[in-house]
């Protein structure tokens, strides 16, 4: 059994009952609108409204090394009458915990806003938070709500038409199904699985790569999407060979985290360089990966001013810290 700390993954946290049984009730939203505690999570261009007091507190360090404490940022969940119009409405479920001002069991509804509705609701762009930036500063409840809301909103944006015939689809089941007008076929939300791998050599060094779309000083773990008809373990071996030119063995599951940018779940693994593969045989594919480097723990610490590593909202950061033995903003503990 993996000892990887799932609770440390910011976007895997949740304190919400998705209450799937209620989704089939035809008058669900009318019923929810009659509940005085029902709240709306407003989403605009992938950004969620934050409370005024939490905007500054939630700002992370630009290089990803710093972090805000959980609970220093809050979603501004609104009474239903505050939001006048929405492109899409989705029932997210009921909260499992109470806050100082909100009860447990409170229904939360996502409303995806137009530009005009968002401007009318809150014209200050600084009040609209990006999940990547604020994830570590949100409570478990708010992190789960924001992640769920962004993922389902992205799915709706990509499925306005039937994938079979192109006919427009209509939203049903409280926002969790879209049905084709032409043939009545139903389209359900989908998530794209991707593997992300901490590869180690015989000296327990970690392999990091620099993507062609990043600045040269940014490094992360190698990752890639699972192909049709492929297991996670096979995807680990294929992706590392394609991107680094070496074979790995002993793929071990470590944990997973939703990554709604736009529609993924990152499945974390560790793996070891195969015995017949030399560490210096690394060959970047030249298209997606431009540079590859092995790092010891001491080298990671020594390079902290020059190398940009993944931010704290990502499973990549958690996997690196799992290998490192602690937070990356502290020197490694040498046995």
ABEGO torsion letter per residue (X at the ends): XBABBAAABAAABBBBBAGAAAAABAAAAAAAAABAABBBBBBBGGBBBBBAAAAAAABBBAAGABBBBBGABBBBBBBAAABABBABBBBAEBBABBBAABBBGBBBBBBBBBAAAAAAABABAAABBBAAAAAAABBAAAAAAAAAAAAAAAAAAAAABBAAAGBBBBBBGGGABBBBAAAGBBBBBBBBBBBBBBBBBAAGBBBBBBBAABBAABBBBBBBBBBBGBBAAAAAAAAAAAAAGBBBBGBBBAEBBBBBOABBBBBBBBBBBBAABBAAABBBAGAABABBBBBBAAAAAAAAAABBBBBAABAAAAAAAAAAGEBAABBBBBX
